[in-house]
């Protein structure tokens, strides 16, 4: 089973990658930052654990690979 991340871990990893929170609506947080020279916007649900498919979608929105993301998890 793949590692599931909490929303707190995910948000903190994106903050370390120089993404900033731009808004929140209900239980969804919107963050924006530059990755690979492009402005990327990601929507992160605030849940205890983020489902694997949702996590894959977040990575797709950001343009990051899983290994790049894992460099910011600490």
PDB file of N, CA, C, O and CB in Angstrom:
ATOM      1  N   UNK A   1       0.851  -1.184   0.000  1.00  0.00           N
ATOM      2  CA  UNK A   1       0.000   0.000   0.000  1.00  0.00           C
ATOM      3  C   UNK A   1       0.895   1.245   0.000  1.00  0.00           C
ATOM      4  O   UNK A   1       1.859   1.313   0.762  1.00  0.00           O
ATOM      5  CB  UNK A   1      -0.967   0.000   1.235  1.00  0.00           C
ATOM      6  N   UNK A   2       0.583   2.214  -0.840  1.00  0.00           N
ATOM      7  CA  UNK A   2       1.415   3.424  -0.904  1.00  0.00           C
ATOM      8  C   UNK A   2       1.275   4.266   0.363  1.00  0.00           C
ATOM      9  O   UNK A   2       0.264   4.207   1.063  1.00  0.00           O
ATOM     10  CB  UNK A   2       1.040   4.266  -2.132  1.00  0.00           C
ATOM     11  N   UNK A   3       2.306   5.040   0.631  1.00  0.00           N
ATOM     12  CA  UNK A   3       2.308   5.946   1.790  1.00  0.00           C
ATOM     13  C   UNK A   3       1.255   7.021   1.590  1.00  0.00           C
ATOM     14  O   UNK A   3       1.217   7.677   0.549  1.00  0.00           O
ATOM     15  CB  UNK A   3       3.711   6.590   2.001  1.00  0.00           C
ATOM     16  N   UNK A   4       0.398   7.201   2.593  1.00  0.00           N
ATOM     17  CA  UNK A   4      -0.603   8.262   2.558  1.00  0.00           C
ATOM     18  C   UNK A   4      -0.111   9.410   3.426  1.00  0.00           C
ATOM     19  O   UNK A   4       0.372   9.194   4.538  1.00  0.00           O
ATOM     20  CB  UNK A   4      -1.998   7.747   3.043  1.00  0.00           C
ATOM     21  N   UNK A   5      -0.235  10.611   2.923  1.00  0.00           N
ATOM     22  CA  UNK A   5       0.211  11.798   3.647  1.00  0.00           C
ATOM     23  C   UNK A   5      -0.989  12.518   4.238  1.00  0.00           C
ATOM     24  O   UNK A   5      -2.089  12.465   3.688  1.00  0.00           O
ATOM     25  CB  UNK A   5       1.007  12.744   2.721  1.00  0.00           C
ATOM     26  N   UNK A   6      -0.772  13.192   5.365  1.00  0.00           N
ATOM     27  CA  UNK A   6      -1.823  14.024   5.937  1.00  0.00           C
ATOM     28  C   UNK A   6      -1.839  15.353   5.187  1.00  0.00           C
ATOM     29  O   UNK A   6      -0.890  15.690   4.479  1.00  0.00           O
ATOM     30  CB  UNK A   6      -1.604  14.242   7.472  1.00  0.00           C
ATOM     31  N   UNK A   7      -2.907  16.086   5.348  1.00  0.00           N
ATOM     32  CA  UNK A   7      -2.973  17.398   4.694  1.00  0.00           C
ATOM     33  C   UNK A   7      -1.915  18.327   5.279  1.00  0.00           C
ATOM     34  O   UNK A   7      -1.361  19.154   4.554  1.00  0.00           O
ATOM     35  CB  UNK A   7      -4.383  18.022   4.850  1.00  0.00           C
ATOM     36  N   UNK A   8      -1.626  18.210   6.566  1.00  0.00           N
ATOM     37  CA  UNK A   8      -0.609  19.058   7.200  1.00  0.00           C
ATOM     38  C   UNK A   8       0.768  18.792   6.591  1.00  0.00           C
ATOM     39  O   UNK A   8       1.505  19.730   6.287  1.00  0.00           O
ATOM     40  CB  UNK A   8      -0.573  18.814   8.729  1.00  0.00           C
ATOM     41  N   UNK A   9       1.116  17.511   6.412  1.00  0.00           N
ATOM     42  CA  UNK A   9       2.403  17.166   5.789  1.00  0.00           C
ATOM     43  C   UNK A   9       2.481  17.714   4.366  1.00  0.00           C
ATOM     44  O   UNK A   9       3.512  18.234   3.941  1.00  0.00           O
ATOM     45  CB  UNK A   9       2.608  15.634   5.779  1.00  0.00           C
ATOM     46  N   UNK A  10       1.377  17.587   3.643  1.00  0.00           N
ATOM     47  CA  UNK A  10       1.343  18.031   2.250  1.00  0.00           C
ATOM     48  C   UNK A  10       1.483  19.544   2.151  1.00  0.00           C
ATOM     49  O   UNK A  10       2.267  20.042   1.343  1.00  0.00           O
ATOM     50  CB  UNK A  10       0.045  17.581   1.580  1.00  0.00           C
ATOM     51  N   UNK A  11       0.732  20.277   2.963  1.00  0.00           N
ATOM     52  CA  UNK A  11       0.804  21.743   2.951  1.00  0.00           C
ATOM     53  C   UNK A  11       2.208  22.204   3.336  1.00  0.00           C
ATOM     54  O   UNK A  11       2.765  23.095   2.694  1.00  0.00           O
ATOM     55  CB  UNK A  11      -0.246  22.352   3.918  1.00  0.00           C
ATOM     56  N   UNK A  12       2.783  21.604   4.376  1.00  0.00           N
ATOM     57  CA  UNK A  12       4.130  21.998   4.805  1.00  0.00           C
ATOM     58  C   UNK A  12       5.170  21.707   3.730  1.00  0.00           C
ATOM     59  O   UNK A  12       6.104  22.487   3.545  1.00  0.00           O
ATOM     60  CB  UNK A  12       4.507  21.275   6.097  1.00  0.00           C
ATOM     61  N   UNK A  13       5.019  20.599   3.024  1.00  0.00           N
ATOM     62  CA  UNK A  13       5.954  20.279   1.939  1.00  0.00           C
ATOM     63  C   UNK A  13       5.862  21.324   0.830  1.00  0.00           C
ATOM     64  O   UNK A  13       6.887  21.758   0.304  1.00  0.00           O
ATOM     65  CB  UNK A  13       5.668  18.870   1.370  1.00  0.00           C
ATOM     66  N   UNK A  14       4.649  21.729   0.472  1.00  0.00           N
ATOM     67  CA  UNK A  14       4.503  22.750  -0.568  1.00  0.00           C
ATOM     68  C   UNK A  14       5.027  24.101  -0.085  1.00  0.00           C
ATOM     69  O   UNK A  14       5.560  24.872  -0.883  1.00  0.00           O
ATOM     70  CB  UNK A  14       3.031  22.877  -0.994  1.00  0.00           C
ATOM     71  N   UNK A  15       4.888  24.398   1.192  1.00  0.00           N
ATOM     72  CA  UNK A  15       5.469  25.648   1.727  1.00  0.00           C
ATOM     73  C   UNK A  15       6.988  25.621   1.607  1.00  0.00           C
ATOM     74  O   UNK A  15       7.604  26.629   1.264  1.00  0.00           O
ATOM     75  CB  UNK A  15       5.056  25.858   3.212  1.00  0.00           C
ATOM     76  N   UNK A  16       7.592  24.468   1.890  1.00  0.00           N
ATOM     77  CA  UNK A  16       9.050  24.336   1.746  1.00  0.00           C
ATOM     78  C   UNK A  16       9.477  24.480   0.292  1.00  0.00           C
ATOM     79  O   UNK A  16      10.610  24.867   0.006  1.00  0.00           O
ATOM     80  CB  UNK A  16       9.523  22.985   2.295  1.00  0.00           C
ATOM     81  N   UNK A  17       8.561  24.164  -0.629  1.00  0.00           N
ATOM     82  CA  UNK A  17       8.843  24.295  -2.064  1.00  0.00           C
ATOM     83  C   UNK A  17       8.492  25.701  -2.562  1.00  0.00           C
ATOM     84  O   UNK A  17       8.402  25.930  -3.768  1.00  0.00           O
ATOM     85  CB  UNK A  17       8.055  23.233  -2.868  1.00  0.00           C
ATOM     86  N   UNK A  18       8.294  26.639  -1.632  1.00  0.00           N
ATOM     87  CA  UNK A  18       7.996  28.053  -1.926  1.00  0.00           C
ATOM     88  C   UNK A  18       6.625  28.284  -2.548  1.00  0.00           C
ATOM     89  O   UNK A  18       6.449  29.221  -3.326  1.00  0.00           O
ATOM     90  CB  UNK A  18       9.042  28.604  -2.845  1.00  0.00           C
ATOM     91  N   UNK A  19       5.658  27.442  -2.214  1.00  0.00           N
ATOM     92  CA  UNK A  19       4.267  27.712  -2.576  1.00  0.00           C
ATOM     93  C   UNK A  19       3.661  28.491  -1.418  1.00  0.00           C
ATOM     94  O   UNK A  19       4.053  28.284  -0.269  1.00  0.00           O
ATOM     95  CB  UNK A  19       3.459  26.377  -2.871  1.00  0.00           C
ATOM     96  N   UNK A  20       2.710  29.386  -1.694  1.00  0.00           N
ATOM     97  CA  UNK A  20       2.053  30.134  -0.631  1.00  0.00           C
ATOM     98  C   UNK A  20       0.547  29.955  -0.717  1.00  0.00           C
ATOM     99  O   UNK A  20      -0.026  29.766  -1.790  1.00  0.00           O
ATOM    100  CB  UNK A  20       2.420  31.621  -0.705  1.00  0.00           C
ATOM    101  N   UNK A  21      -0.067  30.022   0.449  1.00  0.00           N
ATOM    102  CA  UNK A  21      -1.518  29.919   0.518  1.00  0.00           C
ATOM    103  C   UNK A  21      -2.122  31.195  -0.042  1.00  0.00           C
ATOM    104  O   UNK A  21      -1.738  32.298   0.347  1.00  0.00           O
ATOM    105  CB  UNK A  21      -1.998  29.669   1.976  1.00  0.00           C
ATOM    106  N   UNK A  22      -3.076  31.037  -0.966  1.00  0.00           N
ATOM    107  CA  UNK A  22      -3.726  32.227  -1.508  1.00  0.00           C
ATOM    108  C   UNK A  22      -5.186  32.322  -1.089  1.00  0.00           C
ATOM    109  O   UNK A  22      -5.750  33.416  -1.068  1.00  0.00           O
ATOM    110  CB  UNK A  22      -3.626  32.233  -3.019  1.00  0.00           C
ATOM    111  N   UNK A  23      -5.812  31.188  -0.754  1.00  0.00           N
ATOM    112  CA  UNK A  23      -7.184  31.247  -0.261  1.00  0.00           C
ATOM    113  C   UNK A  23      -7.569  29.906   0.345  1.00  0.00           C
ATOM    114  O   UNK A  23      -6.878  28.900   0.181  1.00  0.00           O
ATOM    115  CB  UNK A  23      -8.161  31.633  -1.394  1.00  0.00           C
ATOM    116  N   UNK A  24      -8.688  29.926   1.046  1.00  0.00           N
ATOM    117  CA  UNK A  24      -9.263  28.700   1.579  1.00  0.00           C
ATOM    118  C   UNK A  24     -10.763  28.838   1.507  1.00  0.00           C
ATOM    119  O   UNK A  24     -11.325  29.868   1.878  1.00  0.00           O
ATOM    120  CB  UNK A  24      -8.787  28.418   3.038  1.00  0.00           C
ATOM    121  N   UNK A  25     -11.406  27.792   1.027  1.00  0.00           N
ATOM    122  CA  UNK A  25     -12.859  27.788   0.958  1.00  0.00           C
ATOM    123  C   UNK A  25     -13.328  26.472   1.556  1.00  0.00           C
ATOM    124  O   UNK A  25     -13.138  25.404   0.973  1.00  0.00           O
ATOM    125  CB  UNK A  25     -13.376  27.972  -0.520  1.00  0.00           C
ATOM    126  N   UNK A  26     -13.939  26.564   2.720  1.00  0.00           N
ATOM    127  CA  UNK A  26     -14.362  25.348   3.408  1.00  0.00           C
ATOM    128  C   UNK A  26     -13.157  24.517   3.798  1.00  0.00           C
ATOM    129  O   UNK A  26     -12.249  24.998   4.476  1.00  0.00           O
ATOM    130  CB  UNK A  26     -15.312  24.527   2.529  1.00  0.00           C
ATOM    131  N   UNK A  27     -13.154  23.261   3.362  1.00  0.00           N
ATOM    132  CA  UNK A  27     -12.063  22.362   3.740  1.00  0.00           C
ATOM    133  C   UNK A  27     -11.025  22.213   2.634  1.00  0.00           C
ATOM    134  O   UNK A  27     -10.296  21.221   2.606  1.00  0.00           O
ATOM    135  CB  UNK A  27     -12.616  20.999   4.104  1.00  0.00           C
ATOM    136  N   UNK A  28     -10.946  23.172   1.729  1.00  0.00           N
ATOM    137  CA  UNK A  28      -9.971  23.112   0.638  1.00  0.00           C
ATOM    138  C   UNK A  28      -9.086  24.354   0.649  1.00  0.00           C
ATOM    139  O   UNK A  28      -9.565  25.487   0.704  1.00  0.00           O
ATOM    140  CB  UNK A  28     -10.684  22.974  -0.725  1.00  0.00           C
ATOM    141  N   UNK A  29      -7.787  24.105   0.596  1.00  0.00           N
ATOM    142  CA  UNK A  29      -6.782  25.159   0.638  1.00  0.00           C
ATOM    143  C   UNK A  29      -6.182  25.323  -0.755  1.00  0.00           C
ATOM    144  O   UNK A  29      -5.838  24.335  -1.405  1.00  0.00           O
ATOM    145  CB  UNK A  29      -5.675  24.838   1.686  1.00  0.00           C
ATOM    146  N   UNK A  30      -6.058  26.554  -1.210  1.00  0.00           N
ATOM    147  CA  UNK A  30      -5.464  26.827  -2.517  1.00  0.00           C
ATOM    148  C   UNK A  30      -4.083  27.419  -2.299  1.00  0.00           C
ATOM    149  O   UNK A  30      -3.915  28.391  -1.563  1.00  0.00           O
ATOM    150  CB  UNK A  30      -6.360  27.790  -3.363  1.00  0.00           C
ATOM    151  N   UNK A  31      -3.086  26.809  -2.961  1.00  0.00           N
ATOM    152  CA  UNK A  31      -1.708  27.288  -2.860  1.00  0.00           C
ATOM    153  C   UNK A  31      -1.184  27.558  -4.262  1.00  0.00           C
ATOM    154  O   UNK A  31      -1.580  26.905  -5.227  1.00  0.00           O
ATOM    155  CB  UNK A  31      -0.801  26.258  -2.114  1.00  0.00           C
ATOM    156  N   UNK A  32      -0.290  28.528  -4.354  1.00  0.00           N
ATOM    157  CA  UNK A  32       0.269  28.899  -5.659  1.00  0.00           C
ATOM    158  C   UNK A  32       1.765  29.113  -5.517  1.00  0.00           C
ATOM    159  O   UNK A  32       2.246  29.648  -4.519  1.00  0.00           O
ATOM    160  CB  UNK A  32      -0.416  30.178  -6.223  1.00  0.00           C
ATOM    161  N   UNK A  33       2.490  28.680  -6.545  1.00  0.00           N
ATOM    162  CA  UNK A  33       3.938  28.866  -6.548  1.00  0.00           C
ATOM    163  C   UNK A  33       4.513  28.509  -7.906  1.00  0.00           C
ATOM    164  O   UNK A  33       3.823  27.967  -8.769  1.00  0.00           O
ATOM    165  CB  UNK A  33       4.597  28.019  -5.452  1.00  0.00           C
ATOM    166  N   UNK A  34       5.781  28.822  -8.078  1.00  0.00           N
ATOM    167  CA  UNK A  34       6.467  28.503  -9.329  1.00  0.00           C
ATOM    168  C   UNK A  34       7.165  27.160  -9.197  1.00  0.00           C
ATOM    169  O   UNK A  34       7.830  26.892  -8.196  1.00  0.00           O
ATOM    170  CB  UNK A  34       7.482  29.610  -9.704  1.00  0.00           C
ATOM    171  N   UNK A  35       7.013  26.323 -10.202  1.00  0.00           N
ATOM    172  CA  UNK A  35       7.718  25.055 -10.267  1.00  0.00           C
ATOM    173  C   UNK A  35       8.148  24.835 -11.705  1.00  0.00           C
ATOM    174  O   UNK A  35       7.325  24.876 -12.620  1.00  0.00           O
ATOM    175  CB  UNK A  35       6.832  23.880  -9.753  1.00  0.00           C
ATOM    176  N   UNK A  36       9.428  24.604 -11.900  1.00  0.00           N
ATOM    177  CA  UNK A  36      10.002  24.436 -13.243  1.00  0.00           C
ATOM    178  C   UNK A  36       9.697  25.638 -14.130  1.00  0.00           C
ATOM    179  O   UNK A  36       9.438  25.486 -15.324  1.00  0.00           O
ATOM    180  CB  UNK A  36       9.467  23.155 -13.898  1.00  0.00           C
ATOM    181  N   UNK A  37       9.727  26.835 -13.540  1.00  0.00           N
ATOM    182  CA  UNK A  37       9.530  28.059 -14.301  1.00  0.00           C
ATOM    183  C   UNK A  37       8.096  28.380 -14.662  1.00  0.00           C
ATOM    184  O   UNK A  37       7.847  29.327 -15.408  1.00  0.00           O
ATOM    185  CB  UNK A  37      10.308  27.985 -15.523  1.00  0.00           C
ATOM    186  N   UNK A  38       7.141  27.609 -14.147  1.00  0.00           N
ATOM    187  CA  UNK A  38       5.727  27.848 -14.453  1.00  0.00           C
ATOM    188  C   UNK A  38       4.963  28.107 -13.161  1.00  0.00           C
ATOM    189  O   UNK A  38       5.235  27.491 -12.130  1.00  0.00           O
ATOM    190  CB  UNK A  38       5.110  26.644 -15.219  1.00  0.00           C
ATOM    191  N   UNK A  39       4.008  29.021 -13.230  1.00  0.00           N
ATOM    192  CA  UNK A  39       3.147  29.296 -12.084  1.00  0.00           C
ATOM    193  C   UNK A  39       2.138  28.155 -11.966  1.00  0.00           C
ATOM    194  O   UNK A  39       1.381  27.885 -12.899  1.00  0.00           O
ATOM    195  CB  UNK A  39       2.425  30.683 -12.231  1.00  0.00           C
ATOM    196  N   UNK A  40       2.135  27.497 -10.824  1.00  0.00           N
ATOM    197  CA  UNK A  40       1.254  26.347 -10.593  1.00  0.00           C
ATOM    198  C   UNK A  40       0.301  26.660  -9.447  1.00  0.00           C
ATOM    199  O   UNK A  40       0.680  27.314  -8.475  1.00  0.00           O
ATOM    200  CB  UNK A  40       2.079  25.065 -10.282  1.00  0.00           C
ATOM    201  N   UNK A  41      -0.926  26.194  -9.564  1.00  0.00           N
ATOM    202  CA  UNK A  41      -1.916  26.325  -8.499  1.00  0.00           C
ATOM    203  C   UNK A  41      -2.359  24.928  -8.097  1.00  0.00           C
ATOM    204  O   UNK A  41      -2.699  24.110  -8.952  1.00  0.00           O
ATOM    205  CB  UNK A  41      -3.136  27.197  -8.950  1.00  0.00           C
ATOM    206  N   UNK A  42      -2.356  24.653  -6.802  1.00  0.00           N
ATOM    207  CA  UNK A  42      -2.801  23.349  -6.304  1.00  0.00           C
ATOM    208  C   UNK A  42      -3.905  23.548  -5.278  1.00  0.00           C
ATOM    209  O   UNK A  42      -3.902  24.515  -4.516  1.00  0.00           O
ATOM    210  CB  UNK A  42      -1.620  22.555  -5.687  1.00  0.00           C
ATOM    211  N   UNK A  43      -4.839  22.623  -5.273  1.00  0.00           N
ATOM    212  CA  UNK A  43      -5.933  22.608  -4.308  1.00  0.00           C
ATOM    213  C   UNK A  43      -5.691  21.412  -3.396  1.00  0.00           C
ATOM    214  O   UNK A  43      -5.587  20.281  -3.870  1.00  0.00           O
ATOM    215  CB  UNK A  43      -7.349  22.530  -5.018  1.00  0.00           C
ATOM    216  N   UNK A  44      -5.602  21.655  -2.096  1.00  0.00           N
ATOM    217  CA  UNK A  44      -5.323  20.592  -1.133  1.00  0.00           C
ATOM    218  C   UNK A  44      -6.508  20.469  -0.181  1.00  0.00           C
ATOM    219  O   UNK A  44      -6.846  21.434   0.504  1.00  0.00           O
ATOM    220  CB  UNK A  44      -4.003  20.875  -0.346  1.00  0.00           C
ATOM    221  N   UNK A  45      -7.150  19.289  -0.125  1.00  0.00           N
ATOM    222  CA  UNK A  45      -8.235  19.105   0.839  1.00  0.00           C
ATOM    223  C   UNK A  45      -7.661  18.971   2.248  1.00  0.00           C
ATOM    224  O   UNK A  45      -6.631  18.325   2.444  1.00  0.00           O
ATOM    225  CB  UNK A  45      -9.087  17.859   0.479  1.00  0.00           C
ATOM    226  N   UNK A  46      -8.318  19.571   3.209  1.00  0.00           N
ATOM    227  CA  UNK A  46      -7.867  19.500   4.595  1.00  0.00           C
ATOM    228  C   UNK A  46      -8.592  18.320   5.247  1.00  0.00           C
ATOM    229  O   UNK A  46      -9.697  18.456   5.772  1.00  0.00           O
ATOM    230  CB  UNK A  46      -8.145  20.855   5.370  1.00  0.00           C
ATOM    231  N   UNK A  47      -7.931  17.157   5.196  1.00  0.00           N
ATOM    232  CA  UNK A  47      -8.450  15.915   5.762  1.00  0.00           C
ATOM    233  C   UNK A  47      -7.327  15.274   6.565  1.00  0.00           C
ATOM    234  O   UNK A  47      -6.166  15.665   6.444  1.00  0.00           O
ATOM    235  CB  UNK A  47      -8.983  14.942   4.642  1.00  0.00           C
ATOM    236  N   UNK A  48      -7.681  14.281   7.391  1.00  0.00           N
ATOM    237  CA  UNK A  48      -6.635  13.603   8.166  1.00  0.00           C
ATOM    238  C   UNK A  48      -5.630  12.947   7.238  1.00  0.00           C
ATOM    239  O   UNK A  48      -4.424  13.134   7.398  1.00  0.00           O
ATOM    240  CB  UNK A  48      -7.247  12.552   9.111  1.00  0.00           C
ATOM    241  N   UNK A  49      -6.112  12.181   6.269  1.00  0.00           N
ATOM    242  CA  UNK A  49      -5.223  11.574   5.280  1.00  0.00           C
ATOM    243  C   UNK A  49      -5.767  11.879   3.898  1.00  0.00           C
ATOM    244  O   UNK A  49      -6.978  11.882   3.675  1.00  0.00           O
ATOM    245  CB  UNK A  49      -5.090  10.034   5.501  1.00  0.00           C
ATOM    246  N   UNK A  50      -4.859  12.135   2.979  1.00  0.00           N
ATOM    247  CA  UNK A  50      -5.251  12.418   1.605  1.00  0.00           C
ATOM    248  C   UNK A  50      -5.219  11.104   0.838  1.00  0.00           C
ATOM    249  O   UNK A  50      -4.207  10.403   0.841  1.00  0.00           O
ATOM    250  CB  UNK A  50      -4.313  13.491   0.944  1.00  0.00           C
ATOM    251  N   UNK A  51      -6.322  10.772   0.185  1.00  0.00           N
ATOM    252  CA  UNK A  51      -6.406   9.534  -0.591  1.00  0.00           C
ATOM    253  C   UNK A  51      -5.339   9.523  -1.681  1.00  0.00           C
ATOM    254  O   UNK A  51      -4.933  10.575  -2.175  1.00  0.00           O
ATOM    255  CB  UNK A  51      -7.812   9.371  -1.213  1.00  0.00           C
ATOM    256  N   UNK A  52      -4.888   8.323  -2.051  1.00  0.00           N
ATOM    257  CA  UNK A  52      -3.795   8.200  -3.012  1.00  0.00           C
ATOM    258  C   UNK A  52      -4.137   8.861  -4.348  1.00  0.00           C
ATOM    259  O   UNK A  52      -3.298   9.562  -4.914  1.00  0.00           O
ATOM    260  CB  UNK A  52      -3.457   6.730  -3.233  1.00  0.00           C
ATOM    261  N   UNK A  53      -5.344   8.655  -4.858  1.00  0.00           N
ATOM    262  CA  UNK A  53      -5.743   9.262  -6.132  1.00  0.00           C
ATOM    263  C   UNK A  53      -5.774  10.781  -6.051  1.00  0.00           C
ATOM    264  O   UNK A  53      -5.385  11.465  -6.998  1.00  0.00           O
ATOM    265  CB  UNK A  53      -7.109   8.745  -6.557  1.00  0.00           C
ATOM    266  N   UNK A  54      -6.232  11.305  -4.931  1.00  0.00           N
ATOM    267  CA  UNK A  54      -6.254  12.753  -4.718  1.00  0.00           C
ATOM    268  C   UNK A  54      -4.833  13.297  -4.661  1.00  0.00           C
ATOM    269  O   UNK A  54      -4.541  14.357  -5.213  1.00  0.00           O
ATOM    270  CB  UNK A  54      -7.016  13.104  -3.422  1.00  0.00           C
ATOM    271  N   UNK A  55      -3.951  12.561  -3.988  1.00  0.00           N
ATOM    272  CA  UNK A  55      -2.548  12.962  -3.898  1.00  0.00           C
ATOM    273  C   UNK A  55      -1.911  13.000  -5.291  1.00  0.00           C
ATOM    274  O   UNK A  55      -1.165  13.926  -5.608  1.00  0.00           O
ATOM    275  CB  UNK A  55      -1.767  11.997  -2.977  1.00  0.00           C
ATOM    276  N   UNK A  56      -2.204  12.002  -6.114  1.00  0.00           N
ATOM    277  CA  UNK A  56      -1.682  11.972  -7.483  1.00  0.00           C
ATOM    278  C   UNK A  56      -2.174  13.195  -8.264  1.00  0.00           C
ATOM    279  O   UNK A  56      -1.422  13.775  -9.048  1.00  0.00           O
ATOM    280  CB  UNK A  56      -2.108  10.664  -8.202  1.00  0.00           C
ATOM    281  N   UNK A  57      -3.423  13.581  -8.054  1.00  0.00           N
ATOM    282  CA  UNK A  57      -3.986  14.754  -8.722  1.00  0.00           C
ATOM    283  C   UNK A  57      -3.287  16.036  -8.267  1.00  0.00           C
ATOM    284  O   UNK A  57      -3.025  16.921  -9.081  1.00  0.00           O
ATOM    285  CB  UNK A  57      -5.493  14.850  -8.449  1.00  0.00           C
ATOM    286  N   UNK A  58      -2.987  16.136  -6.975  1.00  0.00           N
ATOM    287  CA  UNK A  58      -2.276  17.302  -6.442  1.00  0.00           C
ATOM    288  C   UNK A  58      -0.899  17.404  -7.084  1.00  0.00           C
ATOM    289  O   UNK A  58      -0.474  18.489  -7.481  1.00  0.00           O
ATOM    290  CB  UNK A  58      -2.149  17.216  -4.899  1.00  0.00           C
ATOM    291  N   UNK A  59      -0.201  16.272  -7.186  1.00  0.00           N
ATOM    292  CA  UNK A  59       1.119  16.276  -7.825  1.00  0.00           C
ATOM    293  C   UNK A  59       1.012  16.686  -9.288  1.00  0.00           C
ATOM    294  O   UNK A  59       1.858  17.425  -9.792  1.00  0.00           O
ATOM    295  CB  UNK A  59       1.777  14.891  -7.712  1.00  0.00           C
ATOM    296  N   UNK A  60      -0.013  16.215  -9.962  1.00  0.00           N
ATOM    297  CA  UNK A  60      -0.221  16.570 -11.366  1.00  0.00           C
ATOM    298  C   UNK A  60      -0.457  18.075 -11.513  1.00  0.00           C
ATOM    299  O   UNK A  60       0.085  18.701 -12.424  1.00  0.00           O
ATOM    300  CB  UNK A  60      -1.413  15.783 -11.950  1.00  0.00           C
ATOM    301  N   UNK A  61      -1.259  18.654 -10.624  1.00  0.00           N
ATOM    302  CA  UNK A  61      -1.520  20.094 -10.659  1.00  0.00           C
ATOM    303  C   UNK A  61      -0.241  20.890 -10.448  1.00  0.00           C
ATOM    304  O   UNK A  61      -0.058  21.953 -11.042  1.00  0.00           O
ATOM    305  CB  UNK A  61      -2.555  20.475  -9.599  1.00  0.00           C
ATOM    306  N   UNK A  62       0.648  20.372  -9.595  1.00  0.00           N
ATOM    307  CA  UNK A  62       1.862  21.113  -9.251  1.00  0.00           C
ATOM    308  C   UNK A  62       2.972  20.935 -10.274  1.00  0.00           C
ATOM    309  O   UNK A  62       3.880  21.764 -10.348  1.00  0.00           O
ATOM    310  CB  UNK A  62       2.356  20.684  -7.897  1.00  0.00           C
ATOM    311  N   UNK A  63       2.916  19.873 -11.059  1.00  0.00           N
ATOM    312  CA  UNK A  63       3.989  19.587 -12.005  1.00  0.00           C
ATOM    313  C   UNK A  63       5.160  18.856 -11.370  1.00  0.00           C
ATOM    314  O   UNK A  63       6.181  18.645 -12.024  1.00  0.00           O
ATOM    315  CB  UNK A  63       4.475  20.863 -12.624  1.00  0.00           C
ATOM    316  N   UNK A  64       5.031  18.467 -10.106  1.00  0.00           N
ATOM    317  CA  UNK A  64       6.101  17.762  -9.388  1.00  0.00           C
ATOM    318  C   UNK A  64       5.963  16.260  -9.572  1.00  0.00           C
ATOM    319  O   UNK A  64       4.864  15.738  -9.762  1.00  0.00           O
ATOM    320  CB  UNK A  64       6.079  18.117  -7.888  1.00  0.00           C
ATOM    321  N   UNK A  65       7.088  15.582  -9.512  1.00  0.00           N
ATOM    322  CA  UNK A  65       7.056  14.124  -9.439  1.00  0.00           C
ATOM    323  C   UNK A  65       6.984  13.741  -7.960  1.00  0.00           C
ATOM    324  O   UNK A  65       7.213  14.570  -7.079  1.00  0.00           O
ATOM    325  CB  UNK A  65       8.316  13.477 -10.145  1.00  0.00           C
ATOM    326  N   UNK A  66       6.665  12.479  -7.706  1.00  0.00           N
ATOM    327  CA  UNK A  66       6.580  12.037  -6.314  1.00  0.00           C
ATOM    328  C   UNK A  66       7.941  12.146  -5.632  1.00  0.00           C
ATOM    329  O   UNK A  66       8.017  12.532  -4.466  1.00  0.00           O
ATOM    330  CB  UNK A  66       6.059  10.588  -6.237  1.00  0.00           C
ATOM    331  N   UNK A  67       9.006  11.813  -6.337  1.00  0.00           N
ATOM    332  CA  UNK A  67      10.343  11.889  -5.728  1.00  0.00           C
ATOM    333  C   UNK A  67      10.733  13.338  -5.431  1.00  0.00           C
ATOM    334  O   UNK A  67      11.390  13.605  -4.425  1.00  0.00           O
ATOM    335  CB  UNK A  67      11.392  11.242  -6.654  1.00  0.00           C
ATOM    336  N   UNK A  68      10.336  14.275  -6.296  1.00  0.00           N
ATOM    337  CA  UNK A  68      10.602  15.696  -6.028  1.00  0.00           C
ATOM    338  C   UNK A  68       9.826  16.148  -4.793  1.00  0.00           C
ATOM    339  O   UNK A  68      10.360  16.860  -3.942  1.00  0.00           O
ATOM    340  CB  UNK A  68      10.222  16.571  -7.256  1.00  0.00           C
ATOM    341  N   UNK A  69       8.557  15.730  -4.701  1.00  0.00           N
ATOM    342  CA  UNK A  69       7.727  16.085  -3.549  1.00  0.00           C
ATOM    343  C   UNK A  69       8.335  15.544  -2.258  1.00  0.00           C
ATOM    344  O   UNK A  69       8.378  16.244  -1.246  1.00  0.00           O
ATOM    345  CB  UNK A  69       6.296  15.546  -3.728  1.00  0.00           C
ATOM    346  N   UNK A  70       8.805  14.295  -2.296  1.00  0.00           N
ATOM    347  CA  UNK A  70       9.336  13.660  -1.093  1.00  0.00           C
ATOM    348  C   UNK A  70      10.595  14.349  -0.568  1.00  0.00           C
ATOM    349  O   UNK A  70      10.943  14.175   0.600  1.00  0.00           O
ATOM    350  CB  UNK A  70       9.635  12.207  -1.373  1.00  0.00           C
ATOM    351  N   UNK A  71      11.277  15.118  -1.397  1.00  0.00           N
ATOM    352  CA  UNK A  71      12.432  15.882  -0.923  1.00  0.00           C
ATOM    353  C   UNK A  71      12.011  16.969   0.073  1.00  0.00           C
ATOM    354  O   UNK A  71      12.810  17.400   0.904  1.00  0.00           O
ATOM    355  CB  UNK A  71      13.173  16.516  -2.111  1.00  0.00           C
ATOM    356  N   UNK A  72      10.751  17.405  -0.018  1.00  0.00           N
ATOM    357  CA  UNK A  72      10.260  18.475   0.852  1.00  0.00           C
ATOM    358  C   UNK A  72       9.531  17.942   2.087  1.00  0.00           C
ATOM    359  O   UNK A  72       9.134  18.725   2.950  1.00  0.00           O
ATOM    360  CB  UNK A  72       9.334  19.388   0.071  1.00  0.00           C
ATOM    361  N   UNK A  73       9.348  16.617   2.184  1.00  0.00           N
ATOM    362  CA  UNK A  73       8.723  16.010   3.359  1.00  0.00           C
ATOM    363  C   UNK A  73       9.817  15.762   4.386  1.00  0.00           C
ATOM    364  O   UNK A  73      10.753  15.005   4.128  1.00  0.00           O
ATOM    365  CB  UNK A  73       7.970  14.677   2.994  1.00  0.00           C
ATOM    366  N   UNK A  74       9.705  16.390   5.539  1.00  0.00           N
ATOM    367  CA  UNK A  74      10.675  16.147   6.620  1.00  0.00           C
ATOM    368  C   UNK A  74      10.069  16.455   7.944  1.00  0.00           C
ATOM    369  O   UNK A  74      10.729  16.313   8.973  1.00  0.00           O
ATOM    370  CB  UNK A  74      11.936  16.972   6.429  1.00  0.00           C
TER     371      UNK A  74
END
